[in-house]
């Protein structure tokens, strides 16, 4: 019996974008948990004015779409992994969040250490939720079945 086909990239990306947007909306209620790309008060005047013209909701929607697509691509890349796929996906997403967030703080933002730590730490529940829901949409792979299919 053939396993069901994996969900489409569009479906995974749409779900991931909604999750990203939900976390953006929730976490920006507190400065210490706001994602780096939404910390307008700590940006230089040029970026603050440019992004301020767009509005925080528009910036959040665009970045959620891009981050959702990246999350879905990672999920599709791991679709044949049989052992601890959810944990591996979560670790990849958290690592990417910390890398991009850390670089954003280093290059564009002038924020206190507490805001930096809180904002980066807020990536943990986001990555865990993304990994959980994306993994749930992927077909189950049993150990050995990936090798059997390749042979």
ROKOLRO-860380 format. One record per atom (N, C-alpha, C): x, y, z; residue in one letter; residue number from 0; atom name. Coordinates in pm, whole numbers, padded with zeros to 5 digits. Atoms other than C-alpha are relative to their C-alpha. Layout:
! residues N
<<X,Y,Z>,a,NUM,CA>
...
***
This chain:
! residues 151
<<00084,-00118,00000>,x,0,N>
<<00000,00000,00000>,x,0,CA>
<<00088,00124,00000>,x,0,C>
<<-00081,-00121,00014>,x,1,N>
<<00144,00333,-00104>,x,1,CA>
<<-00037,00101,00109>,x,1,C>
<<00027,-00103,-00101>,x,2,N>
<<00180,00608,00150>,x,2,CA>
<<-00062,00121,-00069>,x,2,C>
<<00063,-00117,00061>,x,3,N>
<<-00020,00926,00096>,x,3,CA>
<<00107,00099,-00045>,x,3,C>
<<-00099,-00096,00048>,x,4,N>
<<00155,01198,-00099>,x,4,CA>
<<00022,00110,00104>,x,4,C>
<<-00023,-00109,-00095>,x,5,N>
<<00317,01476,00100>,x,5,CA>
<<-00086,00121,-00035>,x,5,C>
<<00079,-00120,00030>,x,6,N>
<<00122,01799,00133>,x,6,CA>
<<00079,00094,-00092>,x,6,C>
<<-00067,-00091,00093>,x,7,N>
<<00196,02068,-00120>,x,7,CA>
<<00079,00106,00076>,x,7,C>
<<-00082,-00105,-00059>,x,8,N>
<<00456,02332,-00052>,x,8,CA>
<<-00085,00122,00032>,x,8,C>
<<00088,-00116,-00023>,x,9,N>
<<00185,02598,-00081>,x,9,CA>
<<-00079,-00018,00129>,x,9,C>
<<00077,00027,-00122>,x,10,N>
<<-00022,02433,00192>,x,10,CA>
<<00087,00013,00124>,x,10,C>
<<-00092,-00010,-00114>,x,11,N>
<<00276,02398,00427>,x,11,CA>
<<00042,00146,00023>,x,11,C>
<<-00044,-00139,-00012>,x,12,N>
<<00393,02754,00355>,x,12,CA>
<<-00112,00088,00054>,x,12,C>
<<00114,-00079,-00049>,x,13,N>
<<00044,02895,00415>,x,13,CA>
<<-00021,-00021,00149>,x,13,C>
<<00015,00028,-00143>,x,14,N>
<<00013,02722,00750>,x,14,CA>
<<00113,00064,00080>,x,14,C>
<<-00116,-00056,-00071>,x,15,N>
<<00364,02826,00853>,x,15,CA>
<<-00009,00153,00005>,x,15,C>
<<00014,-00147,00001>,x,16,N>
<<00297,03189,00750>,x,16,CA>
<<-00104,00044,00102>,x,16,C>
<<00102,-00034,-00100>,x,17,N>
<<-00018,03194,00963>,x,17,CA>
<<00054,-00015,00142>,x,17,C>
<<-00060,00020,-00133>,x,18,N>
<<00174,03054,01260>,x,18,CA>
<<00098,00114,00030>,x,18,C>
<<-00094,-00112,-00019>,x,19,N>
<<00448,03314,01212>,x,19,CA>
<<-00075,00129,00031>,x,19,C>
<<00076,-00123,-00021>,x,20,N>
<<00192,03595,01189>,x,20,CA>
<<-00067,00000,00137>,x,20,C>
<<00061,00010,-00132>,x,21,N>
<<00014,03469,01500>,x,21,CA>
<<00100,00027,00112>,x,21,C>
<<-00103,-00025,-00101>,x,22,N>
<<00337,03465,01700>,x,22,CA>
<<00046,00146,-00004>,x,22,C>
<<-00035,-00142,00008>,x,23,N>
<<00428,03811,01569>,x,23,CA>
<<-00104,00084,00073>,x,23,C>
<<00108,-00077,-00063>,x,24,N>
<<00090,03944,01680>,x,24,CA>
<<-00001,-00016,00152>,x,24,C>
<<-00001,00027,-00144>,x,25,N>
<<00113,03781,02022>,x,25,CA>
<<00122,00061,00067>,x,25,C>
<<-00123,-00039,-00068>,x,26,N>
<<00476,03856,02102>,x,26,CA>
<<00034,00148,-00012>,x,26,C>
<<-00031,-00142,00006>,x,27,N>
<<00483,04217,01990>,x,27,CA>
<<-00075,00081,00105>,x,27,C>
<<00067,-00067,-00111>,x,28,N>
<<00257,04299,02284>,x,28,CA>
<<00100,00041,00109>,x,28,C>
<<-00105,-00031,-00097>,x,29,N>
<<00576,04303,02497>,x,29,CA>
<<00128,00028,-00078>,x,29,C>
<<-00122,-00037,00071>,x,30,N>
<<00890,04478,02379>,x,30,CA>
<<00106,-00108,00008>,x,30,C>
<<-00106,00099,-00021>,x,31,N>
<<01114,04208,02524>,x,31,CA>
<<-00019,-00127,-00084>,x,31,C>
<<00022,00120,00080>,x,32,N>
<<00953,03937,02308>,x,32,CA>
<<-00029,00032,-00147>,x,32,C>
<<00027,-00041,00138>,x,33,N>
<<00901,04136,01988>,x,33,CA>
<<00109,-00052,-00093>,x,33,C>
<<-00103,00045,00096>,x,34,N>
<<01076,03984,01684>,x,34,CA>
<<00090,00117,-00042>,x,34,C>
<<-00094,-00108,00035>,x,35,N>
<<01385,04182,01578>,x,35,CA>
<<-00047,00090,-00113>,x,35,C>
<<00041,-00080,00115>,x,36,N>
<<01235,04295,01248>,x,36,CA>
<<-00118,00092,00030>,x,36,C>
<<00110,-00089,-00039>,x,37,N>
<<00947,04464,01435>,x,37,CA>
<<00039,00098,00111>,x,37,C>
<<-00047,-00089,-00107>,x,38,N>
<<01158,04652,01690>,x,38,CA>
<<00038,00137,-00058>,x,38,C>
<<-00024,-00129,00065>,x,39,N>
<<01123,04987,01513>,x,39,CA>
<<00067,00103,00091>,x,39,C>
<<-00064,-00103,-00083>,x,40,N>
<<01219,05202,01817>,x,40,CA>
<<00152,-00013,00011>,x,40,C>
<<-00144,00023,-00013>,x,41,N>
<<01568,05047,01818>,x,41,CA>
<<00074,00005,-00133>,x,41,C>
<<-00062,-00009,00133>,x,42,N>
<<01633,05091,01445>,x,42,CA>
<<00052,00141,-00022>,x,42,C>
<<-00046,-00134,00038>,x,43,N>
<<01823,05377,01289>,x,43,CA>
<<-00118,00075,-00062>,x,43,C>
<<00110,-00084,00044>,x,44,N>
<<01607,05666,01178>,x,44,CA>
<<-00046,-00034,-00142>,x,44,C>
<<00034,00032,00140>,x,45,N>
<<01621,05570,00808>,x,45,CA>
<<-00091,-00122,-00006>,x,45,C>
<<00081,00122,00002>,x,46,N>
<<01489,05216,00866>,x,46,CA>
<<-00131,00019,00075>,x,46,C>
<<00120,-00023,-00080>,x,47,N>
<<01242,05330,01132>,x,47,CA>
<<-00105,00074,-00083>,x,47,C>
<<00094,-00076,00082>,x,48,N>
<<01085,05583,00893>,x,48,CA>
<<-00051,-00083,-00118>,x,48,C>
<<00039,00080,00116>,x,49,N>
<<01085,05347,00595>,x,49,CA>
<<-00100,-00109,00041>,x,49,C>
<<00090,00106,-00044>,x,50,N>
<<00928,05057,00783>,x,50,CA>
<<-00123,00056,00069>,x,50,C>
<<00114,-00064,-00064>,x,51,N>
<<00705,05293,00980>,x,51,CA>
<<-00104,00043,-00102>,x,51,C>
<<00095,-00037,00106>,x,52,N>
<<00549,05413,00652>,x,52,CA>
<<-00082,-00121,-00044>,x,52,C>
<<00072,00122,00038>,x,53,N>
<<00459,05054,00567>,x,53,CA>
<<-00097,-00043,00109>,x,53,C>
<<00081,00045,-00114>,x,54,N>
<<00322,04984,00914>,x,54,CA>
<<00049,-00134,00051>,x,54,C>
<<-00049,00123,-00063>,x,55,N>
<<00407,04710,01157>,x,55,CA>
<<-00076,-00122,-00050>,x,55,C>
<<00077,00114,00049>,x,56,N>
<<00124,04487,01034>,x,56,CA>
<<00046,-00045,-00139>,x,56,C>
<<-00046,00034,00134>,x,57,N>
<<00247,04503,00674>,x,57,CA>
<<00138,-00067,00006>,x,57,C>
<<-00132,00060,-00015>,x,58,N>
<<00606,04430,00777>,x,58,CA>
<<-00014,-00141,00054>,x,58,C>
<<00022,00132,-00059>,x,59,N>
<<00484,04139,00988>,x,59,CA>
<<-00058,-00097,-00103>,x,59,C>
<<00061,00088,00100>,x,60,N>
<<00270,03999,00705>,x,60,CA>
<<00101,-00045,-00105>,x,60,C>
<<-00100,00035,00102>,x,61,N>
<<00553,04012,00452>,x,61,CA>
<<00104,-00096,00057>,x,61,C>
<<-00102,00089,-00058>,x,62,N>
<<00811,03859,00684>,x,62,CA>
<<-00059,-00135,00038>,x,62,C>
<<00064,00128,-00030>,x,63,N>
<<00561,03594,00793>,x,63,CA>
<<-00012,-00086,-00125>,x,63,C>
<<00009,00075,00125>,x,64,N>
<<00509,03496,00430>,x,64,CA>
<<00135,-00058,-00041>,x,64,C>
<<-00134,00048,00035>,x,65,N>
<<00881,03471,00362>,x,65,CA>
<<00046,-00109,00097>,x,65,C>
<<-00040,00100,-00100>,x,66,N>
<<00950,03287,00689>,x,66,CA>
<<-00083,-00127,-00012>,x,66,C>
<<00084,00117,00021>,x,67,N>
<<00656,03057,00619>,x,67,CA>
<<00049,-00085,-00115>,x,67,C>
<<-00052,00074,00115>,x,68,N>
<<00798,02962,00281>,x,68,CA>
<<00130,-00072,00036>,x,68,C>
<<-00127,00063,-00041>,x,69,N>
<<01143,02896,00430>,x,69,CA>
<<-00029,-00120,00092>,x,69,C>
<<00035,00110,-00091>,x,70,N>
<<00987,02683,00706>,x,70,CA>
<<-00055,-00120,-00077>,x,70,C>
<<00058,00109,00080>,x,71,N>
<<00790,02482,00450>,x,71,CA>
<<00107,-00071,-00083>,x,71,C>
<<-00109,00062,00078>,x,72,N>
<<01100,02423,00238>,x,72,CA>
<<00082,-00092,00090>,x,72,C>
<<-00072,00087,-00094>,x,73,N>
<<01283,02288,00544>,x,73,CA>
<<-00082,-00125,00031>,x,73,C>
<<00085,00116,-00029>,x,74,N>
<<00986,02063,00624>,x,74,CA>
<<00001,-00099,-00117>,x,74,C>
<<-00002,00088,00117>,x,75,N>
<<00979,01927,00268>,x,75,CA>
<<00136,-00069,-00014>,x,75,C>
<<-00133,00060,00009>,x,76,N>
<<01354,01868,00279>,x,76,CA>
<<00017,-00115,00098>,x,76,C>
<<-00011,00104,-00102>,x,77,N>
<<01308,01653,00589>,x,77,CA>
<<-00112,-00104,-00009>,x,77,C>
<<00116,00089,00007>,x,78,N>
<<01003,01459,00466>,x,78,CA>
<<00035,-00148,00003>,x,78,C>
<<-00039,00142,00000>,x,79,N>
<<01195,01132,00429>,x,79,CA>
<<00072,-00041,00128>,x,79,C>
<<-00067,00032,-00126>,x,80,N>
<<01355,01152,00775>,x,80,CA>
<<-00096,-00078,00088>,x,80,C>
<<00087,00086,-00079>,x,81,N>
<<01217,00874,00992>,x,81,CA>
<<00020,00017,00150>,x,81,C>
<<-00031,-00005,-00143>,x,82,N>
<<01385,00936,01326>,x,82,CA>
<<00009,00146,00046>,x,82,C>
<<-00001,-00132,-00066>,x,83,N>
<<01312,01249,01534>,x,83,CA>
<<-00010,00116,-00100>,x,83,C>
<<00015,-00103,00103>,x,84,N>
<<01201,01452,01233>,x,84,CA>
<<-00047,00132,00061>,x,84,C>
<<00053,-00122,-00060>,x,85,N>
<<01005,01701,01445>,x,85,CA>
<<00108,00077,00075>,x,85,C>
<<-00107,-00065,-00075>,x,86,N>
<<01303,01771,01670>,x,86,CA>
<<00104,00061,-00093>,x,86,C>
<<-00097,-00050,00096>,x,87,N>
<<01536,01812,01373>,x,87,CA>
<<-00052,00125,-00070>,x,87,C>
<<00060,-00117,00063>,x,88,N>
<<01297,02052,01202>,x,88,CA>
<<-00003,00118,00097>,x,88,C>
<<00002,-00107,-00101>,x,89,N>
<<01252,02251,01523>,x,89,CA>
<<00138,00058,00023>,x,89,C>
<<-00137,-00049,-00021>,x,90,N>
<<01629,02273,01573>,x,90,CA>
<<00047,00085,-00119>,x,90,C>
<<-00036,-00079,00118>,x,91,N>
<<01680,02394,01214>,x,91,CA>
<<-00069,00137,00002>,x,91,C>
<<00074,-00125,-00001>,x,92,N>
<<01408,02657,01248>,x,92,CA>
<<00047,00093,00112>,x,92,C>
<<-00050,-00082,-00111>,x,93,N>
<<01535,02775,01587>,x,93,CA>
<<00138,00055,-00033>,x,93,C>
<<-00134,-00047,00038>,x,94,N>
<<01892,02794,01459>,x,94,CA>
<<-00007,00112,-00103>,x,94,C>
<<00016,-00106,00100>,x,95,N>
<<01781,02999,01159>,x,95,CA>
<<-00055,00127,00064>,x,95,C>
<<00056,-00116,-00070>,x,96,N>
<<01576,03227,01385>,x,96,CA>
<<00107,00072,00080>,x,96,C>
<<-00105,-00062,-00081>,x,97,N>
<<01868,03286,01618>,x,97,CA>
<<00109,00062,-00088>,x,97,C>
<<-00101,-00055,00090>,x,98,N>
<<02112,03338,01330>,x,98,CA>
<<-00048,00132,-00062>,x,98,C>
<<00049,-00122,00065>,x,99,N>
<<01897,03591,01145>,x,99,CA>
<<-00033,00108,00102>,x,99,C>
<<00029,-00098,-00104>,x,100,N>
<<01778,03758,01464>,x,100,CA>
<<00126,00060,00059>,x,100,C>
<<-00127,-00049,-00053>,x,101,N>
<<02129,03784,01602>,x,101,CA>
<<00070,00094,-00096>,x,101,C>
<<-00060,-00089,00100>,x,102,N>
<<02257,03933,01278>,x,102,CA>
<<-00077,00131,-00011>,x,102,C>
<<00081,-00122,00005>,x,103,N>
<<01967,04179,01274>,x,103,CA>
<<00036,00092,00116>,x,103,C>
<<-00040,-00081,-00116>,x,104,N>
<<02056,04295,01624>,x,104,CA>
<<00140,00057,-00018>,x,104,C>
<<-00139,-00045,00015>,x,105,N>
<<02425,04315,01538>,x,105,CA>
<<00015,00111,-00103>,x,105,C>
<<-00020,-00093,00111>,x,106,N>
<<02380,04513,01218>,x,106,CA>
<<-00095,00120,00005>,x,106,C>
<<00100,-00105,00018>,x,107,N>
<<02056,04714,01237>,x,107,CA>
<<-00057,00060,00129>,x,107,C>
<<00071,-00044,-00121>,x,108,N>
<<01939,04748,01597>,x,108,CA>
<<00096,00040,00110>,x,108,C>
<<-00075,-00043,-00117>,x,109,N>
<<02065,04924,01906>,x,109,CA>
<<-00092,-00018,00120>,x,109,C>
<<00094,00034,-00106>,x,110,N>
<<01866,04748,02177>,x,110,CA>
<<00074,-00044,00126>,x,110,C>
<<-00061,00050,-00124>,x,111,N>
<<01939,04672,02545>,x,111,CA>
<<00012,-00152,-00001>,x,111,C>
<<-00026,00144,-00003>,x,112,N>
<<02069,04325,02626>,x,112,CA>
<<-00124,-00081,00038>,x,112,C>
<<00122,00071,-00040>,x,113,N>
<<01740,04225,02792>,x,113,CA>
<<-00097,-00017,-00116>,x,113,C>
<<00088,00008,00118>,x,114,N>
<<01544,04302,02475>,x,114,CA>
<<00057,-00100,-00100>,x,114,C>
<<-00065,00095,00092>,x,115,N>
<<01797,04109,02265>,x,115,CA>
<<-00026,-00143,00048>,x,115,C>
<<00017,00136,-00054>,x,116,N>
<<01779,03805,02495>,x,116,CA>
<<-00147,-00045,-00009>,x,116,C>
<<00142,00036,00004>,x,117,N>
<<01399,03811,02520>,x,117,CA>
<<-00051,-00023,-00140>,x,117,C>
<<00045,00014,00138>,x,118,N>
<<01345,03860,02150>,x,118,CA>
<<00052,-00129,-00062>,x,118,C>
<<-00055,00124,00054>,x,119,N>
<<01578,03575,02059>,x,119,CA>
<<-00060,-00122,00068>,x,119,C>
<<00060,00113,-00073>,x,120,N>
<<01434,03348,02331>,x,120,CA>
<<-00143,-00027,-00047>,x,120,C>
<<00137,00018,00049>,x,121,N>
<<01085,03406,02191>,x,121,CA>
<<-00004,-00083,-00128>,x,121,C>
<<-00005,00088,00117>,x,122,N>
<<01200,03212,01884>,x,122,CA>
<<-00019,-00146,00035>,x,122,C>
<<00012,00140,-00040>,x,123,N>
<<01191,02889,02084>,x,123,CA>
<<-00143,-00052,-00010>,x,123,C>
<<00136,00053,00016>,x,124,N>
<<00812,02848,02120>,x,124,CA>
<<-00051,00009,-00144>,x,124,C>
<<00039,-00012,00141>,x,125,N>
<<00768,02969,01762>,x,125,CA>
<<00053,-00119,-00079>,x,125,C>
<<-00060,00112,00073>,x,126,N>
<<01008,02706,01626>,x,126,CA>
<<-00065,-00132,00042>,x,126,C>
<<00064,00124,-00047>,x,127,N>
<<00848,02436,01843>,x,127,CA>
<<-00139,-00016,-00060>,x,127,C>
<<00134,00007,00058>,x,128,N>
<<00497,02521,01721>,x,128,CA>
<<00006,-00029,-00150>,x,128,C>
<<-00016,00025,00143>,x,129,N>
<<00609,02533,01359>,x,129,CA>
<<00037,-00144,-00027>,x,129,C>
<<-00044,00138,00021>,x,130,N>
<<00788,02200,01385>,x,130,CA>
<<-00113,-00098,00029>,x,130,C>
<<00110,00090,-00037>,x,131,N>
<<00489,02038,01557>,x,131,CA>
<<-00105,-00005,-00111>,x,131,C>
<<00109,-00001,00097>,x,132,N>
<<00226,02150,01306>,x,132,CA>
<<00044,-00042,-00139>,x,132,C>
<<-00048,00042,00132>,x,133,N>
<<00436,02106,00993>,x,133,CA>
<<00025,-00151,-00003>,x,133,C>
<<-00025,00144,-00007>,x,134,N>
<<00543,01759,01105>,x,134,CA>
<<-00131,-00078,-00003>,x,134,C>
<<00130,00068,-00002>,x,135,N>
<<00179,01665,01168>,x,135,CA>
<<-00061,-00011,-00140>,x,135,C>
<<00054,00005,00136>,x,136,N>
<<00096,01742,00804>,x,136,CA>
<<00078,-00094,-00092>,x,136,C>
<<-00084,00086,00083>,x,137,N>
<<00378,01528,00669>,x,137,CA>
<<-00036,-00146,00023>,x,137,C>
<<00028,00143,-00020>,x,138,N>
<<00322,01155,00608>,x,138,CA>
<<00105,-00064,00090>,x,138,C>
<<-00090,00075,-00088>,x,139,N>
<<00474,00920,00864>,x,139,CA>
<<00097,-00082,-00083>,x,139,C>
<<-00103,00082,00063>,x,140,N>
<<00797,00754,00762>,x,140,CA>
<<00050,-00095,00108>,x,140,C>
<<-00049,00097,-00097>,x,141,N>
<<00892,00434,00939>,x,141,CA>
<<00147,-00029,-00028>,x,141,C>
<<-00142,00032,00022>,x,142,N>
<<01259,00347,00993>,x,142,CA>
<<00012,-00119,-00095>,x,142,C>
<<-00020,00104,00098>,x,143,N>
<<01374,00139,00700>,x,143,CA>
<<-00081,00017,-00126>,x,143,C>
<<00082,-00015,00119>,x,144,N>
<<01095,00241,00463>,x,144,CA>
<<00064,00096,-00101>,x,144,C>
<<-00068,-00092,00092>,x,145,N>
<<01301,00527,00318>,x,145,CA>
<<00109,-00074,-00078>,x,145,C>
<<-00102,00079,00069>,x,146,N>
<<01582,00284,00240>,x,146,CA>
<<-00063,-00098,-00096>,x,146,C>
<<00069,00094,00088>,x,147,N>
<<01335,00033,00095>,x,147,CA>
<<-00050,00069,-00127>,x,147,C>
<<00051,-00073,00115>,x,148,N>
<<01184,00296,-00133>,x,148,CA>
<<00113,00040,-00095>,x,148,C>
<<-00114,-00041,00082>,x,149,N>
<<01528,00405,-00254>,x,149,CA>
<<00059,-00119,-00077>,x,149,C>
<<-00061,00118,00062>,x,150,N>
<<01631,00048,-00340>,x,150,CA>
<<-00077,-00048,-00122>,x,150,C>
***
